[in-house]
Amino acid sequence: MGVKIQGSIVAIVTPFKDGNFDETAYRDLIEWHIQSGTDAIVPCGTTGESVTLSVDEHIRVIELCVETVAGRVPVIAGSGANSTAEAIELTKGAEKVGADASLQVSPYYNKPVQDGLYEHFKHIAESTSLPIVLYNIQSRTGVNILPETMARLAEIENIVAVKEASGSIVQMAEIINLCGDKLDVVSGDDPMTLPLLSIGGKGVISVSANVAPVENASMWDAWCDGKYDETREIFYKLLPLNRALFVETNPIPVKAALHLMGKIGPEMRLPMTPLRGSNLEKLRKAMVEFGLLS
């Protein structure tokens, strides 16, 4: 399909100002990522608060990402939904504005069975020419795409990768074993990146790359260069920061971190609320120790 789903891929936040999408801050974030070596950008993922965006906002966020990136790195647009029809609508919109691929989260709340998951992703894939990246995150959706279902889906030509956030290295290994080179597997959980690379994974769709893009890109580059000691060193340097970035539900801490760094405003959309109190201090401490704040 021509698009490489690999490396340090940022699940970029959506900044808001006075209740609206902050296009200026968003452009600046994208430029910073490209200059920092980020390999691809995911607008409108769950880290981008996609479920609180209107359809028009959703497409505009993707469109602005495509315009700003201007072909320098792939844009993998989050265009999933718990309604198959809505996911198809969003995916067609993402394709129209020039996205390079689509990230499709499992339907949330519905809790479909495995055949339902297969049909959902199959219908979406058949509606578009975009490469499809599946997103498996049972902790947020209530359903797990089993390895056997992944293998069925991997037979569909434009389903090319999965963002695996099951938290199970065994499940990841089973997917790689069953799917081979038909489906690239990237981590959907920052602390699982190095274990996944060690069994054949192709990178990470990362939360921490929002605040530490250079280090995340350097970890992937070191791995590709066979510098495994350096890869481990970067991984362990990132580990305390990764823990702090999940002290509350994502993307609450990462937006707080970017605000502390002066890159975006503090706004979130309800029902998400800003990070406060002792958790904010835990995050600030981790950022100081990492070197993001003085």
DRENDOFI-650164 format. One line per 4 residues: number of its first residue (from 1); for each residue z, x, y of C-alpha. Coordinates in nm, 3 decimals. Each point is the difference from the previous one (the first is absolute). Last residue first. Layout:
NUM> Z,X,Y  ...
END
This chain:
294> 3.493,1.401,2.303  -0.203,-0.261,-0.180  -0.271,0.033,-0.267  0.155,0.317,-0.140
290> 0.093,-0.125,-0.346  0.371,0.027,0.077  -0.050,-0.188,0.326  -0.200,-0.271,-0.177
286> 0.265,-0.039,-0.271  0.272,-0.034,0.266  -0.204,-0.261,0.193  -0.050,-0.203,-0.317
282> 0.369,0.002,-0.085  0.079,-0.091,0.363  -0.237,-0.296,-0.015  0.167,-0.109,-0.323
278> 0.342,0.020,0.165  -0.091,-0.240,0.277  -0.349,-0.141,0.048  -0.346,-0.023,-0.153
274> -0.211,-0.269,0.164  -0.046,-0.346,-0.158  -0.263,-0.123,-0.246  -0.017,-0.382,-0.028
270> -0.131,0.030,0.262  -0.255,0.238,0.146  0.098,0.354,0.083  0.030,0.171,0.336
266> 0.146,0.347,0.057  -0.287,0.135,0.212  -0.227,0.268,-0.138  -0.043,0.379,0.005
262> 0.319,0.110,0.174  0.140,0.182,-0.305  0.298,-0.239,-0.008  -0.255,-0.285,0.002
258> -0.183,0.157,-0.293  0.329,0.020,-0.189  0.088,-0.363,0.077  -0.343,-0.103,-0.126
254> 0.065,0.199,-0.317  0.344,-0.157,-0.046  -0.110,-0.367,0.021  -0.326,0.043,-0.194
250> 0.136,-0.012,-0.273  0.327,-0.175,-0.087  0.310,0.196,0.096  0.113,0.356,-0.081
246> -0.359,0.046,-0.119  -0.109,0.259,0.257  0.327,0.184,-0.059  -0.091,0.066,-0.364
242> -0.343,0.131,0.098  0.161,0.230,0.256  0.235,0.138,-0.267  -0.301,0.061,-0.234
238> -0.241,0.158,0.250  0.139,0.354,-0.038  0.003,-0.050,-0.376  -0.370,-0.089,-0.003
234> -0.085,0.288,0.235  0.168,0.253,-0.229  -0.154,-0.160,-0.310  -0.351,0.035,0.144
230> 0.072,0.361,0.101  0.106,0.081,-0.355  -0.313,-0.174,-0.130  -0.251,0.192,0.207
226> -0.298,-0.101,-0.215  -0.220,-0.051,0.304  -0.015,-0.377,-0.061  0.381,-0.012,-0.011
222> 0.028,0.197,0.324  -0.245,-0.236,0.169  0.195,-0.305,-0.116  0.330,0.140,0.128
218> -0.166,0.110,0.325  -0.120,-0.355,0.067  0.353,-0.133,-0.045  0.147,0.276,0.216
214> -0.250,-0.052,0.281  0.036,-0.380,-0.002  0.378,-0.003,0.042  0.077,-0.321,0.192
210> -0.255,-0.247,-0.137  -0.052,0.229,-0.301  0.345,-0.123,-0.106  -0.143,-0.339,-0.098
206> -0.265,0.142,-0.230  -0.299,-0.106,-0.200  0.031,0.298,-0.231  -0.212,0.252,-0.185
202> -0.243,0.021,-0.291  0.224,-0.042,-0.304  -0.060,0.208,-0.312  0.337,0.041,-0.170
198> 0.148,0.256,0.242  -0.136,-0.186,0.301  0.207,-0.302,-0.105  0.324,0.201,-0.017
194> -0.082,0.148,0.342  -0.067,-0.335,0.167  0.287,-0.204,-0.146  0.234,0.053,0.300
190> -0.271,-0.141,0.231  -0.051,-0.332,-0.181  -0.348,-0.149,-0.019  -0.127,0.295,-0.200
186> -0.371,0.035,-0.061  -0.182,-0.075,-0.325  -0.378,0.036,-0.028  -0.164,-0.254,-0.229
182> -0.308,0.053,-0.217  0.081,0.368,-0.054  0.243,-0.076,-0.282  0.099,-0.366,-0.009
178> 0.233,-0.016,-0.301  0.166,0.341,0.036  0.022,-0.022,0.379  0.153,-0.347,-0.024
174> 0.243,0.109,-0.272  0.108,0.300,0.208  0.072,-0.225,0.299  0.200,-0.235,-0.222
170> 0.205,0.293,-0.129  0.053,0.130,0.356  0.159,-0.336,0.077  0.077,-0.082,0.365
166> -0.249,-0.288,-0.016  -0.157,0.120,0.322  -0.348,0.084,-0.122  -0.277,-0.006,0.261
162> -0.293,-0.058,-0.231  -0.355,0.129,0.007  -0.369,-0.081,-0.050  -0.051,-0.372,-0.035
158> -0.367,-0.005,0.107  -0.150,0.013,-0.349  0.231,-0.238,-0.183  0.103,0.178,-0.322
154> 0.312,0.128,0.177  0.122,-0.361,0.013  0.034,-0.017,-0.377  0.183,0.335,-0.007
150> 0.232,-0.113,0.279  0.078,-0.309,-0.207  0.101,0.224,-0.291  0.211,0.211,0.237
146> 0.195,-0.310,0.110  -0.033,-0.129,0.354  0.365,-0.077,0.077  0.099,-0.320,0.178
142> 0.278,-0.097,0.243  -0.197,0.107,0.307  0.225,0.243,0.189  0.184,0.172,-0.288
138> -0.305,-0.046,-0.224  -0.214,0.234,0.208  -0.349,0.046,-0.144  -0.271,0.048,0.260
134> -0.361,-0.004,-0.123  -0.254,0.208,0.188  -0.338,-0.172,0.026  -0.326,0.171,0.097
130> -0.186,-0.223,0.247  -0.309,-0.188,-0.114  0.183,-0.330,0.033  0.051,-0.342,-0.160
126> -0.012,0.124,-0.361  0.299,0.226,0.062  0.201,-0.292,0.139  -0.083,-0.219,-0.300
122> 0.094,0.277,-0.242  0.328,0.069,0.181  0.116,-0.361,-0.033  -0.144,-0.043,-0.350
118> 0.193,0.303,-0.133  0.322,-0.102,0.173  -0.031,-0.350,-0.145  -0.062,0.141,-0.346
114> 0.316,0.211,0.039  0.214,-0.300,0.099  0.024,-0.097,0.367  0.332,0.037,0.187
110> -0.094,-0.226,0.297  0.258,0.178,0.223  -0.232,0.294,0.069  -0.359,0.038,-0.117
106> -0.047,0.365,-0.097  -0.105,0.216,0.294  -0.366,0.074,0.059  -0.096,0.310,0.200
102> -0.361,-0.014,0.116  -0.251,0.280,0.053  -0.216,0.162,0.269  0.079,-0.249,0.277
98> -0.293,-0.081,0.229  0.080,-0.313,0.199  -0.190,-0.225,-0.244  0.171,0.154,-0.304
94> 0.343,-0.076,0.142  -0.103,-0.359,0.073  -0.135,-0.042,-0.352  0.331,0.135,-0.129
90> 0.200,-0.239,0.219  -0.197,-0.302,-0.124  0.020,0.116,-0.363  0.377,0.047,0.032
86> 0.027,-0.348,0.150  -0.190,-0.154,-0.293  0.212,0.190,-0.252  0.320,-0.127,0.161
82> 0.291,0.243,-0.029  -0.179,0.226,0.246  -0.181,0.332,0.005  -0.202,0.155,0.280
78> 0.163,0.339,0.056  -0.290,0.204,0.128  -0.070,0.343,-0.146  -0.151,0.194,0.292
74> -0.154,0.327,-0.118  0.022,0.307,0.226  -0.215,0.123,0.291  -0.229,-0.303,0.000
70> 0.082,-0.117,0.351  0.378,0.000,-0.061  0.048,-0.186,0.328  -0.260,-0.268,-0.069
66> 0.112,-0.051,-0.361  0.366,-0.026,0.103  -0.093,-0.239,0.280  -0.186,-0.222,-0.248
62> 0.286,0.001,-0.249  0.252,-0.104,0.265  -0.248,-0.259,0.132  -0.048,-0.149,-0.348
58> 0.374,-0.054,-0.041  0.040,-0.129,0.353  -0.265,-0.267,-0.061  0.156,-0.095,-0.335
54> 0.344,-0.024,0.162  0.231,0.292,-0.069  0.347,-0.055,-0.148  -0.108,0.070,-0.360
50> -0.170,0.322,0.105  0.320,0.167,0.117  -0.182,0.337,0.009  0.233,0.139,-0.267
46> -0.123,-0.292,-0.214  -0.350,0.136,0.048  -0.195,-0.106,0.304  -0.165,0.335,0.075
42> -0.023,0.259,-0.279  -0.115,0.340,0.126  -0.158,0.290,-0.189  0.042,0.377,-0.044
38> 0.271,0.069,0.260  -0.058,0.351,0.133  0.221,-0.002,0.310  -0.289,-0.041,0.248
34> -0.110,-0.311,-0.189  0.352,-0.137,0.001  0.055,0.066,0.370  -0.328,-0.175,0.083
30> 0.111,-0.302,-0.203  0.339,-0.016,0.171  -0.162,0.018,0.345  -0.237,-0.284,-0.084
26> 0.295,-0.212,-0.115  0.204,0.073,0.312  -0.290,-0.119,0.216  -0.068,-0.308,-0.212
22> 0.353,-0.136,0.019  -0.034,-0.325,-0.202  0.188,-0.269,0.192  0.361,-0.117,0.015
18> 0.082,0.183,0.320  -0.128,0.321,-0.156  -0.068,0.033,-0.372  -0.086,0.300,-0.217
14> -0.162,-0.059,-0.341  0.121,0.266,-0.242  -0.238,0.220,-0.197  -0.001,0.017,-0.378
10> -0.101,0.366,0.023  -0.216,0.160,-0.267  0.089,0.355,-0.100  -0.252,0.091,-0.266
6> -0.229,-0.226,-0.198  -0.209,-0.315,0.005  -0.339,0.167,0.039  -0.266,-0.239,0.127
2> -0.356,0.025,-0.140  -0.002,-0.305,-0.226
END
